Amino acid sequence: MIELSRTVRFCLNDGQLPGEAGVPPSASATDGRHNTFASWPAMRGLGRFYQLTVDCRGQVHPVEGWFINIRHIDNAARDHIVPFLQRTLALTTDASAAPMGRLMVRILELLEPALKGAAEQIALELTPFYHLVIRRADMSQVIVKHEYEFSAAHRLHVSTLSDEENVRVFGKCNHPAGHGHNYRVQVAVRSPIDPRGHILPVSALDKIVDEHTIAKLDHKHLNCDIPEFANRNPSVENIAKVIYDWLADPVESLDAQLDAITVWETQKTHCTYRNETREPAAT
């Protein structure tokens, strides 16, 4: 079984419906589709840029060596999803109140016939830091992913090791005065789709993350200022675990469930903590 992911980039331009002047109609032909690496349809003036990642699963064709032509994914997204979203925006008086859970379900449904059931999961990137994910195996919920940042100092040091051993194990990270990082955190939450088609608003998630994580960690020395690291090395692995523990219950108070915490210590190093044994909160 093969899993293949394809990202389709496109822009939605306000004020027009698909098929009107200047707006590409739904069509399978690729004529006029230029620079799809950047986006197609392209940006005109002030529009909206999105990315849609489609994860497909299937068997490899014994002759062709693939199980799906990526052009089929591109065409399915541009022929069905782009017109659907363009029309939805054009006909919506308040886009901020759109039922995003229902919208994610509909996107996956629209892809199904064209991709013959191969799409297992889709991720709609609304901003570089805000993603919505839905899986065909469970279309009753959406995974909301939002990113945050904080700056903090830490020192990697184990008191039971000698000074020489600490230097050997941790190198420059064992500097007595510590050192700093601009950390990036992604909070992934499983949100049920309510009867009106809505999911957890990102503003509610922002509020609890600010209160229970960013306010505690930002511009702090983790070893000195955070009780959880008094006897625990503030490695990126442990930071992810501590943040998960801080946020699990507050997220459940929003009738959602924390899926995972990912912490980037640098652009090249990140760690994800996911507690797969945690039971949902009692209702």
C-alpha positions as YAML, in Angstrom:
chain: A
units: angstrom
residues:
- id: 1
  name: MET
  ca: [0.00, 0.00, 0.00]
- id: 2
  name: ILE
  ca: [1.32, 3.43, -0.99]
- id: 3
  name: GLU
  ca: [0.55, 6.81, 0.58]
- id: 4
  name: LEU
  ca: [1.06, 9.85, -1.65]
- id: 5
  name: SER
  ca: [0.56, 13.52, -0.81]
- id: 6
  name: ARG
  ca: [-0.02, 16.30, -3.30]
- id: 7
  name: THR
  ca: [-0.28, 20.01, -2.45]
- id: 8
  name: VAL
  ca: [-2.34, 22.27, -4.70]
- id: 9
  name: ARG
  ca: [-1.87, 26.04, -4.39]
- id: 10
  name: PHE
  ca: [-4.54, 28.46, -5.55]
- id: 11
  name: CYS
  ca: [-5.91, 31.95, -5.03]
- id: 12
  name: LEU
  ca: [-9.51, 33.02, -4.56]
- id: 13
  name: ASN
  ca: [-10.27, 36.49, -5.85]
- id: 14
  name: ASP
  ca: [-13.21, 38.39, -4.39]
- id: 15
  name: GLY
  ca: [-16.27, 39.61, -6.19]
- id: 16
  name: GLN
  ca: [-16.62, 37.03, -8.95]
- id: 17
  name: LEU
  ca: [-18.08, 33.58, -9.39]
- id: 18
  name: PRO
  ca: [-16.45, 30.76, -11.38]
- id: 19
  name: GLY
  ca: [-17.12, 31.16, -15.10]
- id: 20
  name: GLU
  ca: [-17.49, 34.95, -14.97]
- id: 21
  name: ALA
  ca: [-15.05, 37.26, -16.72]
- id: 22
  name: GLY
  ca: [-11.50, 36.63, -15.61]
- id: 23
  name: VAL
  ca: [-12.39, 33.65, -13.40]
- id: 24
  name: PRO
  ca: [-11.44, 30.22, -14.78]
- id: 25
  name: PRO
  ca: [-14.48, 27.93, -15.13]
- id: 26
  name: SER
  ca: [-14.53, 24.38, -13.88]
- id: 27
  name: ALA
  ca: [-12.79, 22.33, -16.57]
- id: 28
  name: SER
  ca: [-10.44, 19.42, -16.78]
- id: 29
  name: ALA
  ca: [-8.29, 20.97, -19.51]
- id: 30
  name: THR
  ca: [-5.01, 22.48, -18.38]
- id: 31
  name: ASP
  ca: [-4.80, 25.18, -21.05]
- id: 32
  name: GLY
  ca: [-3.96, 28.51, -19.49]
- id: 33
  name: ARG
  ca: [-2.86, 27.05, -16.18]
- id: 34
  name: HIS
  ca: [0.50, 28.72, -15.75]
- id: 35
  name: ASN
  ca: [2.91, 28.56, -12.79]
- id: 36
  name: THR
  ca: [0.90, 26.13, -10.72]
- id: 37
  name: PHE
  ca: [3.94, 25.90, -8.42]
- id: 38
  name: ALA
  ca: [3.10, 29.37, -7.06]
- id: 39
  name: SER
  ca: [-0.68, 29.18, -7.48]
- id: 40
  name: TRP
  ca: [-3.39, 28.73, -10.05]
- id: 41
  name: PRO
  ca: [-5.72, 30.57, -10.24]
- id: 42
  name: ALA
  ca: [-3.15, 33.30, -9.69]
- id: 43
  name: MET
  ca: [-3.51, 36.26, -7.36]
- id: 44
  name: ARG
  ca: [-5.30, 39.31, -8.72]
- id: 45
  name: GLY
  ca: [-5.09, 42.38, -6.52]
- id: 46
  name: LEU
  ca: [-6.12, 41.55, -2.96]
- id: 47
  name: GLY
  ca: [-7.25, 37.95, -2.87]
- id: 48
  name: ARG
  ca: [-6.87, 34.88, -0.69]
- id: 49
  name: PHE
  ca: [-4.04, 32.36, -1.03]
- id: 50
  name: TYR
  ca: [-4.64, 28.78, 0.09]
- id: 51
  name: GLN
  ca: [-2.94, 25.40, -0.04]
- id: 52
  name: LEU
  ca: [-4.85, 22.14, -0.15]
- id: 53
  name: THR
  ca: [-2.87, 18.98, 0.58]
- id: 54
  name: VAL
  ca: [-4.54, 15.75, -0.48]
- id: 55
  name: ASP
  ca: [-3.22, 12.49, 1.00]
- id: 56
  name: CYS
  ca: [-4.09, 9.46, -1.14]
- id: 57
  name: ARG
  ca: [-3.65, 5.77, -0.46]
- id: 58
  name: GLY
  ca: [-3.68, 2.85, -2.86]
- id: 59
  name: GLN
  ca: [-1.86, 0.10, -4.72]
- id: 60
  name: VAL
  ca: [0.92, 0.67, -7.24]
- id: 61
  name: HIS
  ca: [0.00, -0.09, -10.85]
- id: 62
  name: PRO
  ca: [2.18, -3.01, -11.96]
- id: 63
  name: VAL
  ca: [3.06, -1.40, -15.31]
- id: 64
  name: GLU
  ca: [2.88, 2.36, -14.75]
- id: 65
  name: GLY
  ca: [4.65, 2.26, -11.38]
- id: 66
  name: TRP
  ca: [2.21, 4.63, -9.70]
- id: 67
  name: PHE
  ca: [-1.30, 4.26, -8.35]
- id: 68
  name: ILE
  ca: [-2.58, 7.72, -9.24]
- id: 69
  name: ASN
  ca: [-1.59, 10.41, -11.68]
- id: 70
  name: ILE
  ca: [-0.89, 13.59, -9.71]
- id: 71
  name: ARG
  ca: [-2.55, 15.58, -12.51]
- id: 72
  name: HIS
  ca: [-5.79, 13.89, -11.50]
- id: 73
  name: ILE
  ca: [-5.37, 15.34, -8.00]
- id: 74
  name: ASP
  ca: [-4.54, 18.79, -9.38]
- id: 75
  name: ASN
  ca: [-7.52, 18.74, -11.72]
- id: 76
  name: ALA
  ca: [-9.89, 17.46, -9.05]
- id: 77
  name: ALA
  ca: [-8.89, 20.30, -6.73]
- id: 78
  name: ARG
  ca: [-9.03, 23.04, -9.37]
- id: 79
  name: ASP
  ca: [-12.15, 21.79, -11.14]
- id: 80
  name: HIS
  ca: [-14.21, 21.11, -8.01]
- id: 81
  name: ILE
  ca: [-12.72, 22.69, -4.88]
- id: 82
  name: VAL
  ca: [-11.67, 26.07, -6.29]
- id: 83
  name: PRO
  ca: [-15.12, 26.82, -7.79]
- id: 84
  name: PHE
  ca: [-16.85, 25.57, -4.63]
- id: 85
  name: LEU
  ca: [-14.79, 27.82, -2.36]
- id: 86
  name: GLN
  ca: [-15.01, 30.80, -4.75]
- id: 87
  name: ARG
  ca: [-18.79, 30.49, -4.88]
- id: 88
  name: THR
  ca: [-19.03, 29.99, -1.11]
- id: 89
  name: LEU
  ca: [-17.06, 33.19, -0.48]
- id: 90
  name: ALA
  ca: [-18.97, 35.18, -3.08]
- id: 91
  name: LEU
  ca: [-22.34, 34.18, -1.61]
- id: 92
  name: THR
  ca: [-21.36, 34.52, 2.07]
- id: 93
  name: THR
  ca: [-22.08, 37.83, 3.76]
- id: 94
  name: ASP
  ca: [-19.88, 37.04, 6.78]
- id: 95
  name: ALA
  ca: [-17.01, 34.72, 5.88]
- id: 96
  name: SER
  ca: [-15.80, 34.70, 9.49]
- id: 97
  name: ALA
  ca: [-18.99, 32.83, 10.46]
- id: 98
  name: ALA
  ca: [-18.63, 30.09, 7.84]
- id: 99
  name: PRO
  ca: [-19.28, 26.56, 9.20]
- id: 100
  name: MET
  ca: [-15.74, 25.27, 8.68]
- id: 101
  name: GLY
  ca: [-16.47, 21.73, 9.79]
- id: 102
  name: ARG
  ca: [-19.20, 21.32, 7.20]
- id: 103
  name: LEU
  ca: [-16.97, 22.97, 4.61]
- id: 104
  name: MET
  ca: [-14.14, 20.48, 5.23]
- id: 105
  name: VAL
  ca: [-16.56, 17.56, 4.91]
- id: 106
  name: ARG
  ca: [-17.84, 18.96, 1.62]
- id: 107
  name: ILE
  ca: [-14.32, 19.39, 0.20]
- id: 108
  name: LEU
  ca: [-13.55, 15.76, 0.86]
- id: 109
  name: GLU
  ca: [-16.90, 14.69, -0.61]
- id: 110
  name: LEU
  ca: [-16.24, 16.69, -3.79]
- id: 111
  name: LEU
  ca: [-12.91, 14.97, -4.29]
- id: 112
  name: GLU
  ca: [-14.28, 11.47, -3.83]
- id: 113
  name: PRO
  ca: [-15.75, 10.83, -7.33]
- id: 114
  name: ALA
  ca: [-12.79, 12.29, -9.22]
- id: 115
  name: LEU
  ca: [-10.22, 10.39, -7.14]
- id: 116
  name: LYS
  ca: [-12.32, 7.21, -6.85]
- id: 117
  name: GLY
  ca: [-12.08, 7.06, -3.07]
- id: 118
  name: ALA
  ca: [-8.29, 7.31, -2.95]
- id: 119
  name: ALA
  ca: [-8.27, 10.47, -0.80]
- id: 120
  name: GLU
  ca: [-7.69, 9.46, 2.82]
- id: 121
  name: GLN
  ca: [-7.12, 12.91, 4.28]
- id: 122
  name: ILE
  ca: [-7.12, 16.57, 3.27]
- id: 123
  name: ALA
  ca: [-5.47, 19.55, 4.91]
- id: 124
  name: LEU
  ca: [-6.59, 23.09, 4.10]
- id: 125
  name: GLU
  ca: [-3.91, 25.66, 4.90]
- id: 126
  name: LEU
  ca: [-5.80, 28.87, 5.60]
- id: 127
  name: THR
  ca: [-2.62, 30.69, 6.66]
- id: 128
  name: PRO
  ca: [0.97, 29.46, 6.98]
- id: 129
  name: PHE
  ca: [0.21, 28.91, 10.67]
- id: 130
  name: TYR
  ca: [-3.42, 27.72, 10.69]
- id: 131
  name: HIS
  ca: [-4.41, 24.38, 9.15]
- id: 132
  name: LEU
  ca: [-7.59, 22.30, 9.18]
- id: 133
  name: VAL
  ca: [-7.38, 18.54, 8.62]
- id: 134
  name: ILE
  ca: [-10.14, 15.99, 8.07]
- id: 135
  name: ARG
  ca: [-9.79, 12.23, 7.60]
- id: 136
  name: ARG
  ca: [-12.11, 10.01, 5.61]
- id: 137
  name: ALA
  ca: [-12.01, 7.45, 8.42]
- id: 138
  name: ASP
  ca: [-13.71, 9.91, 10.80]
- id: 139
  name: MET
  ca: [-15.60, 12.78, 9.20]
- id: 140
  name: SER
  ca: [-17.27, 13.74, 12.46]
- id: 141
  name: GLN
  ca: [-14.29, 15.83, 13.57]
- id: 142
  name: VAL
  ca: [-11.66, 18.22, 12.25]
- id: 143
  name: ILE
  ca: [-8.11, 18.56, 13.51]
- id: 144
  name: VAL
  ca: [-7.34, 22.24, 14.12]
- id: 145
  name: LYS
  ca: [-3.64, 23.13, 13.98]
- id: 146
  name: HIS
  ca: [-2.45, 26.56, 15.07]
- id: 147
  name: GLU
  ca: [1.06, 27.84, 15.72]
- id: 148
  name: TYR
  ca: [2.53, 30.13, 18.36]
- id: 149
  name: GLU
  ca: [5.95, 31.35, 19.45]
- id: 150
  name: PHE
  ca: [7.83, 32.24, 22.60]
- id: 151
  name: SER
  ca: [11.39, 33.17, 23.47]
- id: 152
  name: ALA
  ca: [13.13, 31.52, 26.40]
- id: 153
  name: ALA
  ca: [16.51, 30.59, 27.81]
- id: 154
  name: HIS
  ca: [17.56, 27.21, 29.14]
- id: 155
  name: ARG
  ca: [20.54, 25.13, 30.14]
- id: 156
  name: LEU
  ca: [20.85, 21.42, 29.51]
- id: 157
  name: HIS
  ca: [22.40, 20.02, 32.68]
- id: 158
  name: VAL
  ca: [21.95, 16.88, 34.79]
- id: 159
  name: SER
  ca: [22.89, 17.31, 38.45]
- id: 160
  name: THR
  ca: [23.81, 13.64, 38.91]
- id: 161
  name: LEU
  ca: [26.53, 13.91, 36.25]
- id: 162
  name: SER
  ca: [29.90, 15.52, 36.80]
- id: 163
  name: ASP
  ca: [30.66, 18.88, 35.22]
- id: 164
  name: GLU
  ca: [32.94, 17.12, 32.75]
- id: 165
  name: GLU
  ca: [30.23, 14.61, 31.81]
- id: 166
  name: ASN
  ca: [27.67, 17.38, 31.33]
- id: 167
  name: VAL
  ca: [30.00, 19.19, 28.96]
- id: 168
  name: ARG
  ca: [30.72, 15.98, 27.08]
- id: 169
  name: VAL
  ca: [27.01, 15.13, 26.69]
- id: 170
  name: PHE
  ca: [25.50, 18.58, 26.10]
- id: 171
  name: GLY
  ca: [28.41, 20.61, 24.72]
- id: 172
  name: LYS
  ca: [27.64, 24.31, 24.25]
- id: 173
  name: CYS
  ca: [24.10, 23.73, 25.53]
- id: 174
  name: ASN
  ca: [25.61, 23.23, 29.00]
- id: 175
  name: HIS
  ca: [26.96, 26.78, 29.23]
- id: 176
  name: PRO
  ca: [26.51, 27.86, 32.89]
- id: 177
  name: ALA
  ca: [24.65, 31.05, 31.96]
- id: 178
  name: GLY
  ca: [22.35, 29.20, 29.59]
- id: 179
  name: HIS
  ca: [21.40, 30.08, 26.03]
- id: 180
  name: GLY
  ca: [18.21, 31.08, 24.24]
- id: 181
  name: HIS
  ca: [15.84, 30.00, 21.47]
- id: 182
  name: ASN
  ca: [12.89, 31.44, 19.63]
- id: 183
  name: TYR
  ca: [10.60, 28.45, 20.04]
- id: 184
  name: ARG
  ca: [7.69, 27.69, 17.73]
- id: 185
  name: VAL
  ca: [4.77, 25.60, 18.98]
- id: 186
  name: GLN
  ca: [2.02, 23.91, 16.99]
- id: 187
  name: VAL
  ca: [-1.07, 22.92, 18.95]
- id: 188
  name: ALA
  ca: [-3.20, 20.25, 17.24]
- id: 189
  name: VAL
  ca: [-6.72, 19.78, 18.58]
- id: 190
  name: ARG
  ca: [-9.42, 17.30, 17.57]
- id: 191
  name: SER
  ca: [-12.67, 19.26, 17.37]
- id: 192
  name: PRO
  ca: [-16.06, 17.62, 16.82]
- id: 193
  name: ILE
  ca: [-18.28, 19.14, 14.14]
- id: 194
  name: ASP
  ca: [-21.39, 20.47, 15.84]
- id: 195
  name: PRO
  ca: [-24.92, 20.19, 14.38]
- id: 196
  name: ARG
  ca: [-24.55, 23.58, 12.68]
- id: 197
  name: GLY
  ca: [-21.31, 22.51, 10.99]
- id: 198
  name: HIS
  ca: [-19.01, 24.57, 13.21]
- id: 199
  name: ILE
  ca: [-15.77, 23.57, 14.93]
- id: 200
  name: LEU
  ca: [-13.65, 25.03, 17.70]
- id: 201
  name: PRO
  ca: [-13.01, 28.72, 16.90]
- id: 202
  name: VAL
  ca: [-9.33, 29.48, 16.76]
- id: 203
  name: SER
  ca: [-9.88, 32.54, 18.98]
- id: 204
  name: ALA
  ca: [-10.93, 30.24, 21.85]
- id: 205
  name: LEU
  ca: [-7.82, 28.10, 21.33]
- id: 206
  name: ASP
  ca: [-5.61, 31.19, 21.25]
- id: 207
  name: LYS
  ca: [-6.98, 32.35, 24.58]
- id: 208
  name: ILE
  ca: [-6.17, 29.17, 26.49]
- id: 209
  name: VAL
  ca: [-2.76, 28.76, 24.83]
- id: 210
  name: ASP
  ca: [-1.86, 32.33, 25.77]
- id: 211
  name: GLU
  ca: [-2.98, 31.76, 29.37]
- id: 212
  name: HIS
  ca: [-1.62, 28.27, 29.98]
- id: 213
  name: THR
  ca: [1.52, 28.27, 27.85]
- id: 214
  name: ILE
  ca: [2.83, 31.50, 26.33]
- id: 215
  name: ALA
  ca: [2.36, 33.62, 29.47]
- id: 216
  name: LYS
  ca: [4.28, 31.00, 31.46]
- id: 217
  name: LEU
  ca: [7.19, 30.49, 29.08]
- id: 218
  name: ASP
  ca: [7.79, 33.68, 27.11]
- id: 219
  name: HIS
  ca: [10.99, 35.53, 28.07]
- id: 220
  name: LYS
  ca: [11.69, 33.15, 30.94]
- id: 221
  name: HIS
  ca: [14.67, 31.06, 31.97]
- id: 222
  name: LEU
  ca: [13.16, 27.60, 31.92]
- id: 223
  name: ASN
  ca: [15.50, 26.09, 34.51]
- id: 224
  name: CYS
  ca: [15.01, 28.93, 36.97]
- id: 225
  name: ASP
  ca: [11.45, 30.17, 36.39]
- id: 226
  name: ILE
  ca: [9.41, 27.07, 35.53]
- id: 227
  name: PRO
  ca: [8.74, 24.63, 38.42]
- id: 228
  name: GLU
  ca: [8.25, 21.72, 36.02]
- id: 229
  name: PHE
  ca: [11.91, 22.04, 35.01]
- id: 230
  name: ALA
  ca: [13.36, 22.33, 38.50]
- id: 231
  name: ASN
  ca: [14.31, 18.64, 38.38]
- id: 232
  name: ARG
  ca: [13.77, 17.95, 34.69]
- id: 233
  name: ASN
  ca: [16.07, 18.89, 31.83]
- id: 234
  name: PRO
  ca: [14.32, 21.50, 29.61]
- id: 235
  name: SER
  ca: [15.04, 19.64, 26.38]
- id: 236
  name: VAL
  ca: [12.74, 20.14, 23.40]
- id: 237
  name: GLU
  ca: [11.30, 16.68, 24.15]
- id: 238
  name: ASN
  ca: [10.43, 17.62, 27.72]
- id: 239
  name: ILE
  ca: [9.14, 21.05, 26.72]
- id: 240
  name: ALA
  ca: [6.65, 19.40, 24.33]
- id: 241
  name: LYS
  ca: [5.49, 17.03, 27.08]
- id: 242
  name: VAL
  ca: [5.07, 19.82, 29.65]
- id: 243
  name: ILE
  ca: [3.05, 21.97, 27.24]
- id: 244
  name: TYR
  ca: [0.83, 18.98, 26.44]
- id: 245
  name: ASP
  ca: [0.16, 18.45, 30.15]
- id: 246
  name: TRP
  ca: [-0.67, 22.12, 30.65]
- id: 247
  name: LEU
  ca: [-3.12, 22.25, 27.75]
- id: 248
  name: ALA
  ca: [-4.88, 18.86, 27.82]
- id: 249
  name: ASP
  ca: [-7.54, 19.74, 30.41]
- id: 250
  name: PRO
  ca: [-8.18, 23.33, 29.23]
- id: 251
  name: VAL
  ca: [-8.72, 22.03, 25.69]
- id: 252
  name: GLU
  ca: [-11.19, 19.44, 26.96]
- id: 253
  name: SER
  ca: [-13.08, 22.23, 28.72]
- id: 254
  name: LEU
  ca: [-13.76, 23.55, 25.18]
- id: 255
  name: ASP
  ca: [-15.39, 20.20, 24.25]
- id: 256
  name: ALA
  ca: [-12.36, 19.26, 22.17]
- id: 257
  name: GLN
  ca: [-9.38, 16.98, 22.70]
- id: 258
  name: LEU
  ca: [-5.68, 17.73, 22.45]
- id: 259
  name: ASP
  ca: [-4.14, 15.64, 19.69]
- id: 260
  name: ALA
  ca: [-0.46, 16.66, 19.73]
- id: 261
  name: ILE
  ca: [2.06, 19.34, 20.62]
- id: 262
  name: THR
  ca: [4.99, 20.03, 18.31]
- id: 263
  name: VAL
  ca: [7.83, 22.29, 19.43]
- id: 264
  name: TRP
  ca: [10.50, 23.67, 17.12]
- id: 265
  name: GLU
  ca: [13.72, 24.54, 18.94]
- id: 266
  name: THR
  ca: [15.30, 25.65, 15.67]
- id: 267
  name: GLN
  ca: [14.20, 25.44, 12.05]
- id: 268
  name: LYS
  ca: [16.06, 22.15, 11.83]
- id: 269
  name: THR
  ca: [14.96, 20.54, 15.09]
- id: 270
  name: HIS
  ca: [11.45, 19.83, 16.33]
- id: 271
  name: CYS
  ca: [9.73, 17.29, 18.54]
- id: 272
  name: THR
  ca: [6.12, 16.10, 18.72]
- id: 273
  name: TYR
  ca: [4.44, 14.73, 21.84]
- id: 274
  name: ARG
  ca: [1.20, 12.79, 21.45]
- id: 275
  name: ASN
  ca: [-0.31, 10.94, 24.42]
- id: 276
  name: GLU
  ca: [-2.04, 8.05, 22.70]
- id: 277
  name: THR
  ca: [-3.28, 6.55, 25.98]
- id: 278
  name: ARG
  ca: [-5.11, 9.60, 27.31]
- id: 279
  name: GLU
  ca: [-8.82, 8.99, 27.82]
- id: 280
  name: PRO
  ca: [-11.36, 11.64, 26.76]
- id: 281
  name: ALA
  ca: [-12.75, 13.76, 29.55]
- id: 282
  name: ALA
  ca: [-15.98, 12.49, 31.13]
- id: 283
  name: THR
  ca: [-19.13, 14.18, 29.88]
...
